[in-house]
Amino acid sequence: GGGEDKKDRIRSVVKTCTSLNFVLYTVTRTLLLIFGSFVLFLPSVLSDFGLSTLPAGSAYSLGCIAGISSTSRRWSSWSRRFRSRAAAAFCLQAAASAAALLWSISAGIDPRWKKAAVLGASFSWGSSFVTPFYLPPTLYALKVGKRHGTVGTLDNLFDIWGFGAMAVFNGAVATRVGGGREGWVKV
């Protein structure tokens, strides 16, 4: 009856959670969530440097939409090796974009160029971050969890670890940033 079905689901989740693949996807998603959570501090950084927050946030969001729209349909058709390389390349692009964003915010460049640099780096960060963050772990959860109806549970387990680590990270950043521009330099 229903009890056996529930036990099968629990066994399936426990078996999956103890697999190396699940651990690797969890670690990857957790680290990317911490990295991606820096965007939550973007309004504070921008305002501390006298820049408007709305365009940069919109550019980041549009980048996320563009990134996931351009890769989601093709991702499954790519070879495993190519997906791994693509995810690594997206992560490198996201890191470079985040560094470019921080540089463009704090650099003493012409305000017209500064705004364009902030918007371009924000868009690039969003478009490159979204694919390795969402697609690999979500498709893994779909593949492994569909047999026992545990897709949502597996996906939520990724997030539990990620949001727990992000809470610690955000607390650490928030305590350092209290000093405005000087605080951001410490981060």
N, C-alpha and C positions, 0 to 999 in steps of 0.2 A: 503494500500500500504506500501511502504518503510518507511513512516513517523511513522505509527503505530508500526511497528517492532522496529524502533529506540527508540520510547517512551517506549515500553515494556522492552527493554534492560536497558534503564536508570532507570526505576522503579525497575527492578530486582536488579541492582547494588546498588541503594540507600537502598532498603529493606535489602539486604544482609549486607551492610556496617553498618547498625544500629542494627544488631543482636549481641547478646552476643558472639556467637561462632566466628564471624568474629573479634570482638574486642579481644578476647582471643588469636586467632591465630595470629593476628597482633602484639600484645604485645609479645607473645612468639618468633615470628620470629625476631622482632626488637631486643629483648634482646640477642638472639642467634647470630644475625648478629654483634652486638657490640662485643660480646665475641669472635666470629670467626674472627673479623677484626684484632685482635691482631696479627694474623699470618702475616699481612702485615708489621709488625714491626720486624718480625723474622730476616730478613737479617741484619738489623741494630744492633739488640741485639747480634747476633752471631759474627758479625765483631768486635763489641766493645769488645767482650771477646776473640778475636783472633781465632775464629772458621770459617770454610768454610760454606757458606750458601747453596750451591747447594745440597748436600746430604740431609739436613734436609727438604728443600722445596720439594724435590722429594719424600722423605719418607711420608711427609704430604699428598701430592697429591695421591700417591699410596694407602695410608690409606683411603682416600676419595673414590677412585674407589672400593677398597675392601669392604668398609662399605656399600656403596649403592648397590653394586652388590649382597652382601650376604643377604640384608634385603628387597630390593624392591619387589621381587617376592612374598615373604611370608607375607608382611605387611598387606595386605587387608584380608588375611585369618585368621589373629589373632583376637581374641575377642577385643572389645573396651578396656576392663579393662587391658588385657595383653599389648596392644599397649601403653596405658598410662604408665604402669609400665616399659615397655621397653624403652620408650622415656625418662623417668626419669632416668633410669639406664644408658642410653647412655650419658645423660647430666652430670651425676655424674662422669662417666668414662672420659668424655672430660675434665671436670674441674680438676680431679686428674692427667690426662695426661699433661695438660697445666702446672700444678704446678710442676710435675716431670720434665718437659722440662725446666722450669725456674731454678729449683734446679740443674739439671744436667749441665746447661750452667754455672752457677755461682759457683758451688761447686769446692773445691780444690781437685779433684780426679784425678787419673792417666789419662793422655790424651787418652790412648786406650779405657778405660772404659767410658770416657766422651763422645767420639764420638758414641759409641754403645748406651749409655743412651739417647743422643740427638736424634739419629735415631729412637730408639724404642719408645720414648715418642712422637715424631713427627708423626710416623705412627699411634700410638694408638689414639692420639688426632684427626687426620683426620678421622680415621675409625669410631670413636664414635660420632663425631660432625655432620657428614653429614646426618645421618638418621633423627634425630629430627628436623634438620633445613629444609630439603627439603620435606620429605614425608608427614607429617601431613597437613601442609598448602596447598601444591600442590594438594593433593588428595581431600581436602575440596573444593578448587577452582574448581576442575574437577566435583565433585559431585553437587555442587550448581550452577555452571555457565554453565554447558553443555546444559541445557534446553533453555537458551536464548543466547547462544554463547558469554558469558562474562567471560570465563575461564581466558583468558590472561589479561583482565582488572582487575579481582580480584587479580590475582597473582602479577600484577604490583602495585596494591594498597598496598599490603603487603610490597613490596620493597621500595615504596616512603617513608613510615614511617621509615623503617629500615635504608635506606641510609641517610636520614636526621639526624637521631640520631647518626649514625656512623660518619658523618661529624663532629658533635659537639665533640664526643668522641675522634676521631683521632686528632682534633685540640688541645684538652686539653692534650693528651698524648705527642704530638709533642712539645708542649711548655715546658714540663717538662724534656724531654729527651735530650735537647741540650747539656748536660754535659757529654755525653758518659756513662761510667759505673756508675758514681755517679747519673746521671739522671735516669737510669733504676732502681736503688735502690729505688728512690722516687716513681716510678710507682708501 
